[in-house]
Amino acid sequence: MARFLEMDRSSLEEFANDLDELLDDIWLLIHSPTMPMSWKNKLERIRYKLAKYTTPICCVCGESPARWTNDAWYCTKCVEVEK
């Protein structure tokens, strides 16, 4: 479920600004001649920022809702299995 479907105008404007910033970051990553170490951090930041506007799903089973745990999105069931 996309959270932006229920946003007000100011939140949608913030979302648009975030998307512009992320688009610039992605363009720079794609067109970079080298693969700097900072790519991992930048990609994680992009992934987390995009997830703010959607209902995250579990990266293991695909269930929703999920929470950010150990650098990925996991549902409660999969977090308990990992323990």
C-alpha positions in Angstrom: 0.0 0.0 0.0 1.4 3.4 -0.9 1.3 5.9 1.9 1.4 8.8 -0.6 -2.3 8.0 -1.5 -3.3 9.5 1.8 -0.9 12.5 2.0 -1.9 16.1 2.1 -0.4 18.7 -0.2 2.6 19.7 1.9 3.6 16.0 2.3 3.2 15.4 -1.4 5.5 18.4 -2.1 8.0 17.0 0.3 7.7 13.6 -1.4 8.3 15.3 -4.8 11.4 17.0 -3.5 12.7 13.7 -2.1 12.1 12.0 -5.4 14.0 14.7 -7.2 16.9 14.4 -4.8 16.9 10.6 -5.2 16.7 10.8 -8.9 19.8 13.0 -8.9 21.6 10.5 -6.6 20.7 7.6 -8.8 21.8 9.4 -12.0 25.2 10.2 -10.4 25.6 6.5 -9.4 24.8 5.3 -12.9 27.0 7.7 -14.6 30.0 7.5 -12.3 33.1 6.1 -14.0 34.2 4.2 -10.8 32.4 2.4 -8.1 33.3 4.3 -4.9 32.8 2.8 -1.5 30.2 5.4 -0.7 27.8 3.7 -3.1 26.6 1.2 -0.5 25.7 4.0 1.9 24.1 6.1 -0.7 22.0 3.1 -2.0 20.9 2.3 1.6 19.9 5.9 2.1 17.9 5.8 -1.2 16.2 2.6 -0.2 15.3 3.8 3.3 14.0 7.2 2.0 11.8 5.5 -0.6 10.4 3.1 2.0 9.1 6.1 4.0 6.4 6.5 1.4 5.3 2.9 1.0 4.2 0.2 3.4 7.4 -2.0 3.5 7.1 -5.7 2.9 9.3 -8.4 4.4 12.3 -9.2 2.2 12.0 -12.9 3.2 8.3 -13.8 2.9 6.8 -10.7 1.3 4.3 -10.1 4.1 3.4 -6.7 5.3 3.9 -4.7 7.4 7.6 -5.0 8.0 10.1 -3.1 10.1 13.7 -2.1 9.5 15.9 -4.6 11.2 19.6 -5.5 10.5 19.7 -3.4 7.3 16.6 -4.9 5.7 12.8 -5.0 6.1 11.5 -8.0 8.0 8.0 -8.9 9.3 7.6 -9.9 13.0 7.4 -13.6 12.1 10.7 -13.7 10.1 12.5 -11.7 12.8 11.4 -14.3 15.4 12.6 -17.2 13.2 16.0 -15.5 12.8 16.5 -15.5 16.6 
